[in-house]
């Protein structure tokens, strides 16, 4: 009996997905010791929200630029090859953050952040494409939830250890742990790739110069469902990036306590530990959950506008974690249902590009507003945006259900249940 069976529906999770998840968990554990303090680390170089957001955006720029290439490669080569390429780059990221903190030269931090965008684009598209290729559609949200839950469990374990370690070690010393854990993950992935489960290489030649044109063409032929999901993903990323990046800074700025900033980071991802269960809930309830998620997100943002209490921030971080996990798992499933299997890589790449544009512009725009207007107006504007998205999704829900009923038997069954 698998020791994970009491916690996950392990029989529906392909063996290869489990192996890649264990590898990811190892790498994420390396990040967990201090990743929640990255916003504070960046803020120490700039001392204002807008400039900190600009430094943060180095990741988003490289991620967006790399995704079309990584997405097209994911459709043409073995997924583990992309994962290994990303892991090689990760070896330099921890070193870059360490040098930035040691020397006080912000260029090292910018370089590490830029490389992070490149590495993660190959890593995430490799893993996502592999998962979509080998997983049955009726189990997709459950399987994606397992990946989130298992990898984030070890991230959280490391983060809890980091709460104590940060009292004795600098942030940049703890960030250096990304390098050795990535090296070990690279070795394990290389061994796994030799006996990877049945994912065949595609024979079509790859040309880098056509990658961006292919991505542009891909968006042009999307169905209205995928385009609507892209719009929602943009605004989800816009708002969630603001909460995830600014709440730890606010907590640290109020009392100078790094441990309290880390606790907020932990709460933001805590609900991913129940990703498999939440994914199973989405598999049963479907897209009817989306409007309520947007509504709850809007209420939480409104609460931030009217309270500066640390305890309130903790509650909001926990609530946002629930909303984001459901929206992320649901979006992953809907993208897979809507996309052609041979285009999983490029569809995933374009969708993540759109998501990351939102993730980049959110902190930049809201950071400028916070510096000039304070926190109340920006949070109220985002709360209003979430309420509008809730209404839009509710009004289009039946039309989307009809589309999915014609796409898979499972969705057809759900429509008739209602």
PLY file of the C-alpha trace (Angstrom):
ply
format ascii 1.0
element vertex 418
property float x
property float y
property float z
element edge 417
property int vertex1
property int vertex2
end_header
0.00 0.00 0.00
1.37 3.41 -0.95
1.91 5.61 2.14
0.23 8.49 0.29
-3.00 6.55 -0.27
-4.75 7.79 2.91
-4.26 11.40 1.76
-4.63 11.23 -2.04
-6.46 9.19 -4.67
-3.09 7.76 -5.60
-4.54 5.22 -8.05
-5.61 7.99 -10.47
-2.20 9.70 -10.44
0.16 8.36 -13.15
3.51 7.10 -11.87
5.49 9.56 -13.98
3.52 12.49 -12.56
4.28 11.27 -9.05
8.02 11.08 -9.79
8.12 14.60 -11.26
6.14 15.83 -8.26
8.68 14.38 -5.83
11.45 16.09 -7.80
9.55 19.38 -7.72
8.99 19.03 -3.97
12.74 18.73 -3.45
13.42 21.91 -5.40
10.58 23.81 -3.74
11.91 22.83 -0.32
15.10 24.67 -1.23
13.04 27.77 -2.01
10.86 27.41 1.07
13.52 28.49 3.58
13.32 32.13 2.46
11.13 32.61 -0.63
8.37 34.21 1.47
10.92 36.92 2.34
11.81 37.80 -1.27
9.46 40.84 -1.23
11.21 42.10 1.93
14.62 41.35 0.38
13.76 43.40 -2.72
12.23 46.17 -0.61
15.53 46.50 1.29
17.17 47.70 -1.94
14.45 50.22 -2.93
12.35 51.32 0.08
9.21 52.05 -1.97
6.48 49.89 -3.47
6.68 51.03 -7.09
10.44 50.48 -7.47
10.24 47.17 -5.61
7.58 46.06 -8.09
9.85 47.10 -10.94
12.66 44.95 -9.56
10.22 42.07 -9.16
9.13 42.41 -12.79
12.52 41.21 -14.10
11.16 37.71 -13.55
7.92 38.45 -15.38
9.68 39.93 -18.41
11.95 36.90 -18.92
9.10 34.50 -18.15
6.84 36.09 -20.77
9.61 36.22 -23.38
10.60 32.59 -22.81
7.13 31.02 -22.64
6.43 30.94 -26.41
9.72 29.10 -27.00
9.21 26.75 -24.05
5.59 26.10 -25.07
6.52 25.15 -28.63
9.40 22.97 -27.39
7.02 21.22 -24.98
4.94 20.09 -27.96
7.97 18.73 -29.81
10.29 17.17 -27.21
10.18 15.06 -24.09
8.89 16.96 -21.08
11.79 15.91 -18.85
14.24 17.58 -21.23
12.58 20.93 -20.54
12.52 20.29 -16.80
16.25 19.47 -16.78
17.11 22.61 -18.75
15.23 24.70 -16.20
17.02 22.97 -13.32
20.43 23.80 -14.80
19.54 27.49 -14.73
18.28 27.22 -11.14
21.85 26.41 -10.08
22.81 30.05 -10.74
19.78 31.69 -9.12
20.54 30.93 -5.48
24.12 32.09 -6.07
22.88 35.36 -7.58
20.70 36.19 -4.58
23.57 35.32 -2.24
25.96 37.66 -4.05
23.35 40.44 -4.08
22.93 40.27 -0.33
26.63 39.81 0.38
27.81 42.72 -1.78
24.76 44.99 -1.72
24.84 45.13 -5.53
21.25 45.03 -6.77
22.35 43.91 -10.26
22.97 40.41 -8.91
19.39 40.28 -7.61
18.02 41.52 -10.95
20.06 38.88 -12.81
18.88 36.11 -10.49
15.29 37.29 -10.87
15.61 37.39 -14.67
17.09 33.87 -14.79
14.28 32.67 -12.54
11.71 33.59 -15.18
13.55 31.57 -17.82
14.06 28.53 -15.61
10.49 28.42 -14.34
9.00 28.71 -17.83
10.76 25.52 -18.91
10.10 23.78 -15.60
6.36 24.50 -15.35
5.53 23.89 -19.01
7.50 20.66 -18.98
5.63 19.39 -15.92
2.20 20.65 -17.00
2.50 19.24 -20.52
3.63 15.87 -19.20
0.71 15.80 -16.76
-1.83 16.65 -19.46
-0.42 13.98 -21.78
-0.63 11.08 -19.36
-3.66 11.94 -17.18
-7.29 11.10 -17.89
-9.42 14.21 -18.35
-11.91 13.28 -15.65
-9.08 13.31 -13.06
-7.17 16.41 -14.16
-8.10 18.77 -11.32
-7.44 16.01 -8.78
-4.01 15.26 -10.25
-3.00 18.92 -10.53
-4.17 19.27 -6.93
-1.91 16.40 -5.87
1.07 18.13 -7.49
0.30 21.39 -5.68
-0.37 19.70 -2.34
2.70 17.47 -2.21
5.22 20.03 -3.48
3.84 22.84 -1.34
3.83 20.62 1.75
7.62 20.47 1.63
7.81 24.18 0.78
5.78 24.91 3.92
7.91 22.55 6.05
11.03 24.39 4.87
9.35 27.77 5.45
8.48 26.82 9.04
12.11 25.83 9.58
13.08 29.13 7.94
11.10 31.09 10.56
13.64 29.89 13.11
16.70 29.95 10.85
16.17 33.59 9.84
16.98 34.57 13.42
20.51 33.25 12.92
21.12 33.49 9.16
20.61 36.29 6.65
17.89 36.11 4.01
20.45 35.82 1.22
22.21 32.91 2.95
18.94 30.99 3.13
18.17 31.82 -0.51
21.46 30.18 -1.50
19.90 26.81 -0.53
18.07 26.93 -3.87
21.33 25.90 -5.56
22.16 22.57 -3.84
18.53 21.36 -3.84
18.25 22.16 -7.57
21.45 20.22 -8.25
20.08 17.15 -6.48
16.76 17.52 -8.33
18.65 17.72 -11.64
20.48 14.45 -10.94
17.25 12.62 -10.08
15.44 14.02 -13.15
18.28 12.92 -15.41
17.99 9.36 -14.09
14.20 9.39 -14.41
14.34 10.65 -18.01
16.10 7.46 -19.08
13.01 5.38 -18.27
10.28 8.01 -18.66
6.80 6.64 -19.30
5.42 6.64 -22.85
5.78 10.20 -24.08
7.06 10.05 -27.65
9.25 12.65 -29.26
7.53 14.55 -32.04
9.43 14.65 -35.32
8.52 18.11 -36.53
11.52 20.45 -36.64
11.67 23.33 -34.18
12.63 26.85 -35.29
13.12 29.49 -32.60
12.24 32.33 -34.96
8.76 30.87 -35.48
7.97 30.39 -31.77
6.52 33.86 -31.22
4.54 33.76 -34.45
3.12 30.37 -33.46
2.09 31.79 -30.07
0.38 34.75 -31.74
-1.40 32.47 -34.21
-2.43 30.16 -31.38
-4.29 32.94 -29.61
-5.96 33.90 -32.88
-7.58 30.48 -33.31
-8.72 30.07 -29.71
-12.38 29.45 -28.98
-14.30 32.13 -27.09
-14.06 29.90 -23.98
-10.27 29.97 -23.95
-10.24 33.72 -24.59
-12.64 34.30 -21.71
-10.46 32.16 -19.45
-7.47 34.24 -20.54
-9.23 37.45 -19.47
-10.13 35.95 -16.10
-6.60 34.63 -15.60
-5.15 38.07 -16.32
-7.20 39.75 -13.61
-6.76 36.90 -11.14
-3.00 37.27 -11.53
-3.26 41.08 -11.36
-4.91 41.00 -7.93
-3.28 37.91 -6.41
0.23 39.17 -7.20
-0.53 42.39 -5.32
-1.72 40.49 -2.24
1.09 37.94 -2.33
3.83 40.52 -2.84
2.70 43.48 -0.73
1.20 41.82 2.38
4.59 40.48 3.62
6.16 43.90 3.01
3.37 45.64 4.93
3.71 43.19 7.83
7.48 43.70 7.99
7.24 47.50 7.62
4.86 47.72 10.60
7.09 45.98 13.14
10.30 44.81 11.46
9.54 41.15 12.24
10.71 38.77 9.50
8.96 35.79 11.09
5.57 37.49 10.82
6.21 38.23 7.15
7.04 34.56 6.57
3.86 33.40 8.31
1.80 35.42 5.83
3.67 33.76 2.97
2.95 30.34 4.47
-0.78 31.05 4.87
-1.02 32.11 1.23
-0.03 28.60 0.14
-1.32 26.56 3.09
-4.51 25.46 1.35
-2.51 23.89 -1.47
-1.93 21.04 0.98
-5.55 20.13 0.28
-5.13 20.63 -3.45
-6.08 17.07 -4.32
-9.28 17.30 -2.27
-10.13 20.75 -3.63
-9.41 19.46 -7.13
-11.76 16.56 -6.54
-14.40 19.05 -5.39
-13.96 20.98 -8.62
-14.16 17.73 -10.60
-17.61 17.24 -9.05
-18.94 20.82 -9.00
-17.34 22.21 -12.15
-17.26 25.83 -13.22
-20.21 26.81 -11.02
-17.59 27.45 -8.30
-15.90 30.27 -10.23
-18.39 33.12 -9.58
-18.33 32.42 -5.84
-14.53 32.37 -5.80
-14.40 35.79 -7.46
-17.01 37.09 -5.01
-15.04 35.87 -1.99
-11.83 37.34 -3.44
-13.56 40.73 -3.75
-14.77 40.63 -0.14
-11.28 39.81 1.13
-9.75 42.71 -0.82
-12.40 45.08 0.58
-11.49 43.94 4.10
-7.85 44.89 3.46
-8.98 48.38 2.45
-10.53 49.03 5.86
-8.17 47.27 8.26
-4.44 47.41 8.87
-4.44 44.74 11.60
-1.86 41.97 11.34
-4.46 39.40 12.38
-6.73 40.60 9.58
-3.85 40.22 7.13
-3.39 36.64 8.31
-7.07 35.89 7.76
-7.05 37.48 4.31
-3.90 35.55 3.33
-5.59 32.30 4.34
-8.80 33.16 2.45
-6.94 34.24 -0.68
-5.04 30.94 -0.57
-8.33 29.02 -0.74
-9.64 31.12 -3.62
-6.45 30.93 -5.67
-6.12 27.16 -5.29
-9.67 26.59 -6.54
-9.29 29.06 -9.41
-5.91 27.65 -10.44
-7.03 24.01 -10.39
-10.25 24.84 -12.20
-8.45 26.87 -14.83
-5.93 24.06 -15.45
-8.77 21.61 -16.05
-10.76 23.94 -18.32
-7.69 24.78 -20.40
-6.99 21.07 -20.92
-10.60 20.36 -21.94
-10.65 23.25 -24.41
-7.23 22.70 -26.00
-6.21 20.18 -28.65
-3.82 17.57 -27.15
-1.11 18.31 -29.71
-1.17 21.97 -28.64
-1.08 21.52 -24.85
2.39 23.10 -24.65
1.71 26.18 -26.73
-1.76 26.77 -25.27
-0.32 26.46 -21.77
2.52 28.79 -22.74
0.27 31.52 -24.15
-2.13 31.25 -21.21
0.71 31.54 -18.72
2.08 34.52 -20.66
-1.25 36.29 -20.26
-1.37 35.33 -16.59
2.12 36.66 -16.03
1.40 39.96 -17.77
-1.30 40.40 -15.13
1.12 39.32 -12.41
3.61 41.94 -13.60
1.27 44.87 -14.18
-0.70 44.39 -10.94
2.11 45.20 -8.48
3.46 47.96 -10.76
0.14 49.81 -11.07
-1.03 49.19 -7.52
2.44 49.96 -6.16
2.34 53.41 -7.74
-1.16 53.97 -6.33
-0.14 52.86 -2.84
2.89 55.17 -2.85
0.70 58.13 -3.85
-2.76 57.35 -2.38
-2.25 54.80 0.40
-3.72 51.29 0.48
-7.47 51.98 0.77
-8.27 53.15 -2.78
-6.19 50.47 -4.59
-7.72 47.62 -2.60
-11.24 48.96 -3.12
-10.64 49.18 -6.87
-9.44 45.57 -6.98
-12.40 44.46 -4.85
-14.77 46.11 -7.33
-12.98 44.37 -10.21
-13.45 40.95 -8.60
-17.16 41.64 -8.06
-17.55 42.51 -11.75
-15.75 39.31 -12.79
-18.05 37.31 -10.52
-21.11 38.75 -12.28
-19.64 38.16 -15.76
-18.77 34.54 -15.02
-22.18 33.90 -13.48
-23.92 35.27 -16.59
-21.79 33.16 -18.97
-21.77 30.00 -16.83
-24.62 28.20 -18.62
-23.14 28.89 -22.05
-19.78 27.49 -20.94
-21.44 24.43 -19.43
-23.16 23.77 -22.73
-19.82 23.95 -24.53
-18.19 21.50 -22.13
-21.16 19.14 -22.38
-20.39 18.81 -26.08
-16.67 18.36 -25.39
-16.63 15.53 -22.87
-19.14 12.99 -21.61
-18.34 14.01 -18.07
-19.45 17.58 -18.58
-22.50 16.32 -20.46
-23.44 14.34 -17.38
-22.98 17.40 -15.14
-25.31 19.55 -17.22
-28.10 16.99 -16.96
-27.54 16.65 -13.21
-28.38 20.34 -12.91
0 1
1 2
2 3
3 4
4 5
5 6
6 7
7 8
8 9
9 10
10 11
11 12
12 13
13 14
14 15
15 16
16 17
17 18
18 19
19 20
20 21
21 22
22 23
23 24
24 25
25 26
26 27
27 28
28 29
29 30
30 31
31 32
32 33
33 34
34 35
35 36
36 37
37 38
38 39
39 40
40 41
41 42
42 43
43 44
44 45
45 46
46 47
47 48
48 49
49 50
50 51
51 52
52 53
53 54
54 55
55 56
56 57
57 58
58 59
59 60
60 61
61 62
62 63
63 64
64 65
65 66
66 67
67 68
68 69
69 70
70 71
71 72
72 73
73 74
74 75
75 76
76 77
77 78
78 79
79 80
80 81
81 82
82 83
83 84
84 85
85 86
86 87
87 88
88 89
89 90
90 91
91 92
92 93
93 94
94 95
95 96
96 97
97 98
98 99
99 100
100 101
101 102
102 103
103 104
104 105
105 106
106 107
107 108
108 109
109 110
110 111
111 112
112 113
113 114
114 115
115 116
116 117
117 118
118 119
119 120
120 121
121 122
122 123
123 124
124 125
125 126
126 127
127 128
128 129
129 130
130 131
131 132
132 133
133 134
134 135
135 136
136 137
137 138
138 139
139 140
140 141
141 142
142 143
143 144
144 145
145 146
146 147
147 148
148 149
149 150
150 151
151 152
152 153
153 154
154 155
155 156
156 157
157 158
158 159
159 160
160 161
161 162
162 163
163 164
164 165
165 166
166 167
167 168
168 169
169 170
170 171
171 172
172 173
173 174
174 175
175 176
176 177
177 178
178 179
179 180
180 181
181 182
182 183
183 184
184 185
185 186
186 187
187 188
188 189
189 190
190 191
191 192
192 193
193 194
194 195
195 196
196 197
197 198
198 199
199 200
200 201
201 202
202 203
203 204
204 205
205 206
206 207
207 208
208 209
209 210
210 211
211 212
212 213
213 214
214 215
215 216
216 217
217 218
218 219
219 220
220 221
221 222
222 223
223 224
224 225
225 226
226 227
227 228
228 229
229 230
230 231
231 232
232 233
233 234
234 235
235 236
236 237
237 238
238 239
239 240
240 241
241 242
242 243
243 244
244 245
245 246
246 247
247 248
248 249
249 250
250 251
251 252
252 253
253 254
254 255
255 256
256 257
257 258
258 259
259 260
260 261
261 262
262 263
263 264
264 265
265 266
266 267
267 268
268 269
269 270
270 271
271 272
272 273
273 274
274 275
275 276
276 277
277 278
278 279
279 280
280 281
281 282
282 283
283 284
284 285
285 286
286 287
287 288
288 289
289 290
290 291
291 292
292 293
293 294
294 295
295 296
296 297
297 298
298 299
299 300
300 301
301 302
302 303
303 304
304 305
305 306
306 307
307 308
308 309
309 310
310 311
311 312
312 313
313 314
314 315
315 316
316 317
317 318
318 319
319 320
320 321
321 322
322 323
323 324
324 325
325 326
326 327
327 328
328 329
329 330
330 331
331 332
332 333
333 334
334 335
335 336
336 337
337 338
338 339
339 340
340 341
341 342
342 343
343 344
344 345
345 346
346 347
347 348
348 349
349 350
350 351
351 352
352 353
353 354
354 355
355 356
356 357
357 358
358 359
359 360
360 361
361 362
362 363
363 364
364 365
365 366
366 367
367 368
368 369
369 370
370 371
371 372
372 373
373 374
374 375
375 376
376 377
377 378
378 379
379 380
380 381
381 382
382 383
383 384
384 385
385 386
386 387
387 388
388 389
389 390
390 391
391 392
392 393
393 394
394 395
395 396
396 397
397 398
398 399
399 400
400 401
401 402
402 403
403 404
404 405
405 406
406 407
407 408
408 409
409 410
410 411
411 412
412 413
413 414
414 415
415 416
416 417
